[in-house]
């Protein structure tokens, strides 16, 4: 396995073998894929873009998301949010796996776990049959994309949030048929879907734990998934909603899996909380530990501190050298993974790995854990994936 070694970080531009594990990269499903992968009777639910002069909306079924400035192409254009680029240029790797592998080489990334983009929007559909069909379509397209990358492209399957039995069935299909190394859902809780702590989810948690496949919570902001509590506070103010939504929802999801005893009952279940940074985990877990001591979590049957469950089973992702990264890496050395967010507009390319490869903030061992080792453990690929 290639590692950083003793401060082997200088000279980012020189040729080096890709070895970093990107625990949260994205694809961007092309509009035409729905005609091929989604049954005709459900195509009215397919997510799409309404582009206007100077702004756009995402649409899914009869739900229209809030107004976002700029052009929708920014969703596939690294570093080119509407605030930064009037005419964003999408990265070819968003839809082309061969181009993506070239871009991964540029950033010294050997393996990437891939999540969808429009797949983040479909979970606002709460009708059971369309919700499942949309997830299956996304997963089939991601599977075909990954099949052209060998072991370097790792699929993570979307689970419907409308029905626990459907989520279990799709998880089994993703793992046993499509060969995915993880499954994901969004962290939100809204009407017409069961809560995370609902008993109907127990067979899913047990299956994932037994299969050695992680559950990832992945948020996203488009206005298509219900966000009433944020809309009541911020209206349609996209940047304000985007700033608070990700970490707030992940804190609530983490609270649920700990406070209701999901991690206590399923000790081998690995859970990731992605795209909200990593450093927040330290003060928030301190707060949860204090609440256990002061009030107790009487519905969880906990035998350990929340921070101990987190250290045993949970992961958070860092995209750069964020303030407090050294603290979370020291407190939870096995729990921080690297994420590129490629090719989204709020990500960075080229250079998604530069800050971490060149930082002096962390010792080499900690950086190796963040950049490769922890992601291999998250996705159960310790023995299956090597870099060099």
ABEGO torsion letter per residue (X at the ends): XBBAEBGBABGAABBBBBABBBABBBBBBBAAAAAAABBAAAAAABBBBBBBBGBBBBBBEABBBBBBBEBAAAAABBGBBAAABABBBBBAAAABAAAAAAAAAAAGBABBBBBBAAAAAAAABABAAAAAAAAAAAAAAAAAAAAAAEAABBBBBBBBAABAAAAAAAAAAAAAAAGBABBBBBABBBBGBBBAABAAAAAAAAAAAAAGBBBBBBBBBAGABBAAAAAAAAEABAAAAAAAAAAAAAAAAAAAAAAAGAAAABAABBBBBBGAEAAAAAAAAAAAAAAAAAAEBAAAGBABBAAAAAAAABBBBBABBBBGAAAAAAABAAABBBBAGOABAABBOBGAAAAAAABAABBAAAAAAAAAAAAAAAAGAAAABBBX
